[in-house]
Amino acid sequence: MISRTNITYGQLEKTLRSLGFSRRVFERNGNKGIRYEHKETGALILLPHFPDDDRVLDYHLAEVRTTVDGFGVADPSVFEAKLQ
């Protein structure tokens, strides 16, 4: 069983957009996904499409945190504060 966080995909999207990420829905092999791109830093996040009220999978949030921190988009404490 894969664990989920207390954060929803809607909250995650709102946070990413507030940090300057653009959002584009795409489809590949019949599966929808979302591409978040931060043009200023070159950060790119690809996630499968989930309903906004679904809780975020643990490893998706880890990927987002790593990308946001690694590309210098936001300090980890700022990112966490925006998620809440």
Summary of the structure (lengths in Angstrom):
residues: 84
radius of gyration: 12.3
end to end distance: 25.2
largest distance: 36.8
contacts: 222
relative contact order: 0.24
helix: 37%
strand: 35%
